[in-house]
Amino acid sequence: MWKAMLNSVKDEGVFDNNELGLFKWYADETEKVIKEMQKEELRWIQEQEGAGAAFSDVDDGGLIPVEYYSDRMRYSHVIYLTTLLERYLASASGRLNAILDRSLVFQPNDLQGDKWDKHRKFLEKYGQCKFPSDAWKALRTLIFVRNILVHENGDASSIKKNDLDRIKKCPGLDVAHGEVIVKYAYIEHCLSSFGYFVKHIERLIEQSYERGDRPRTVK
């Protein structure tokens, strides 16, 4: 009966890997739209300059809504990826919890930390899932950036210096004119880290399944 239950859990899967692939497709398509909009506005500016318009007379106002659109779109990518990370961690914990003897384990909500760290601790403690440090660091930065975008609308004035330095070291992230700037390179960086993270954790959970793990009593 125990083995049958394990098989049913294994068959459920923990995360639809197509989700990341579909999101990358969606993000790539929106980026194409942004580039086309930028290209069209620059073409219009060049036409005016070619016709002899003085610098002060050139109408470049179309770049403002394009920049606004790109900022909003890339911000939404960061927010969605963070939601996806939360969903993945909860799903991974749920699958591992189904394998374990519930009478012997704490639930994620019983552990200390924010909702992401609670699942990390649960997976590390009971699934022997050692998180890849570089990928997890990148995803923790993603969570931090998401909070700035959601709660501060990208305003960087309240960000501490060490966090500003951390942001500026990330590919595709910058701070300019008092705001967090998200470039598409950052979305690609997060997708790469997320994909590696998922593969790593999935492999460790699969090993836990193969062992038919029951946890040791927490001391």
C-alpha positions in Angstrom: 0.0 0.0 0.0 2.9 2.4 0.9 4.5 1.8 -2.5 1.2 2.3 -4.3 0.8 5.6 -2.6 4.3 6.6 -3.6 3.6 5.7 -7.2 0.4 7.9 -7.2 2.4 10.8 -5.8 5.1 10.4 -8.4 2.5 10.3 -11.2 1.0 13.6 -10.0 4.2 15.5 -10.8 5.2 18.6 -8.9 5.5 21.3 -11.6 4.5 21.6 -15.2 7.9 22.4 -16.8 6.0 23.6 -19.8 4.9 26.6 -17.7 8.4 28.1 -17.9 8.7 27.4 -21.6 5.3 29.0 -22.3 6.2 32.0 -20.1 9.5 32.4 -22.0 7.6 32.3 -25.3 5.1 34.9 -24.0 7.9 37.1 -22.6 9.8 36.9 -25.9 6.7 37.9 -27.9 6.1 40.9 -25.7 9.7 41.9 -26.1 9.3 41.8 -29.9 6.4 44.2 -29.6 8.5 46.5 -27.5 11.3 46.5 -30.0 9.0 47.1 -32.9 7.5 50.1 -31.1 10.9 51.5 -30.3 12.0 50.9 -33.9 9.0 52.7 -35.3 9.4 55.7 -33.1 13.1 56.0 -33.9 12.3 55.8 -37.6 9.9 58.7 -37.2 12.5 60.8 -35.5 15.0 60.0 -38.2 12.5 61.0 -40.9 12.0 64.4 -39.2 15.8 64.9 -38.9 16.2 63.9 -42.5 13.7 66.4 -43.6 15.7 69.2 -41.9 13.8 69.6 -38.7 15.7 71.5 -35.9 16.6 69.4 -32.9 14.2 71.4 -30.7 11.4 70.8 -33.3 11.7 67.0 -33.5 8.7 65.2 -32.1 10.0 62.4 -30.0 7.0 62.3 -27.6 6.1 58.8 -28.9 9.0 57.3 -27.0 7.4 58.1 -23.7 4.4 55.7 -24.0 6.8 53.1 -25.4 9.0 53.4 -22.4 6.0 53.3 -20.1 4.7 50.1 -21.8 8.0 48.4 -21.6 8.4 49.2 -17.9 4.9 48.0 -17.1 5.3 44.8 -19.1 8.7 43.9 -17.6 7.5 44.7 -14.1 4.6 42.3 -14.7 7.1 39.6 -15.8 8.9 39.9 -12.5 5.7 39.7 -10.5 4.4 36.7 -12.3 7.7 34.8 -12.0 7.7 35.4 -8.2 4.1 34.0 -8.1 5.3 31.0 -10.1 8.2 30.4 -7.7 5.8 30.5 -4.7 3.5 28.0 -6.5 6.4 25.7 -7.3 7.8 25.7 -3.8 4.3 24.9 -2.3 3.8 22.1 -4.9 7.2 20.6 -4.1 6.5 20.7 -0.4 3.1 19.2 -0.9 4.4 16.3 -2.9 7.2 15.5 -0.4 4.7 15.8 2.4 2.5 13.1 0.8 5.5 10.7 0.8 6.3 11.3 4.5 4.7 10.1 7.6 2.8 13.2 8.6 2.8 12.3 12.3 6.6 12.8 12.4 7.0 16.1 10.5 6.4 19.8 10.9 4.4 21.4 8.2 6.0 24.3 6.2 3.8 26.9 8.1 5.3 25.5 11.4 8.8 26.7 10.4 10.2 30.1 10.8 10.8 32.6 7.9 8.8 34.1 5.1 6.6 31.9 2.9 9.5 31.1 0.5 12.0 30.2 3.3 9.5 28.1 5.1 9.2 25.8 2.0 13.0 25.9 1.5 13.5 24.7 5.1 10.9 22.0 4.8 12.4 20.6 1.6 15.9 20.8 2.9 15.0 19.2 6.3 12.8 16.4 5.1 13.7 15.9 1.5 17.4 16.3 1.8 17.0 18.9 -1.0 20.1 21.1 -0.7 19.2 24.3 -2.7 21.7 25.4 -5.3 23.1 28.5 -3.7 23.6 30.7 -6.8 20.1 29.9 -8.2 18.5 30.4 -4.8 20.3 33.7 -4.4 19.1 34.9 -7.8 15.5 33.9 -6.9 15.7 35.6 -3.5 16.8 38.8 -5.4 13.8 38.2 -7.7 11.5 38.2 -4.6 13.2 41.4 -3.3 12.8 43.2 -6.6 9.1 42.1 -6.9 8.4 43.6 -3.5 9.9 46.9 -4.6 7.9 46.9 -7.8 4.6 46.0 -6.0 4.9 48.1 -2.9 7.0 51.0 -4.1 6.2 51.0 -7.8 9.9 50.7 -8.5 10.9 53.7 -6.3 14.4 53.0 -5.1 14.6 55.7 -2.5 14.0 53.3 0.4 16.4 50.7 -0.7 19.5 50.2 1.5 22.9 50.6 0.0 23.9 46.9 0.3 20.6 46.0 -1.5 21.2 48.6 -4.2 24.7 47.1 -4.7 23.1 43.7 -5.0 20.6 44.9 -7.6 23.2 46.6 -9.7 25.3 43.4 -9.8 22.4 41.5 -11.4 22.3 41.1 -15.2 19.6 43.4 -16.6 18.9 45.3 -13.4 19.9 48.9 -12.7 18.9 51.9 -10.7 18.5 55.2 -12.5 16.7 58.5 -11.7 15.6 57.0 -8.4 13.9 54.0 -10.0 14.6 50.3 -10.4 15.2 49.6 -14.1 14.2 46.1 -15.3 15.7 45.1 -18.7 14.8 42.0 -20.6 18.2 40.5 -19.8 17.0 40.3 -16.2 13.9 38.3 -17.2 16.2 35.9 -19.1 18.5 35.6 -16.1 15.6 34.8 -13.8 14.2 32.2 -16.2 17.6 30.5 -16.5 18.0 30.4 -12.7 14.5 29.2 -12.2 14.8 26.4 -14.7 18.1 25.2 -13.2 16.5 25.4 -9.7 13.5 23.3 -10.8 15.6 20.6 -12.4 17.8 20.3 -9.3 14.9 20.1 -6.8 13.0 17.7 -9.0 15.9 15.4 -9.2 16.3 15.4 -5.4 12.6 14.8 -4.8 12.7 11.9 -7.3 15.6 10.4 -5.3 13.5 10.8 -2.2 10.6 9.0 -3.9 13.0 6.1 -5.0 14.1 5.7 -1.4 10.5 5.6 -0.2 11.6 8.1 2.4 10.0 8.3 5.8 11.5 11.1 7.9 13.4 10.8 11.0 11.9 12.2 14.2 12.9 15.8 14.6 15.2 16.3 17.5 
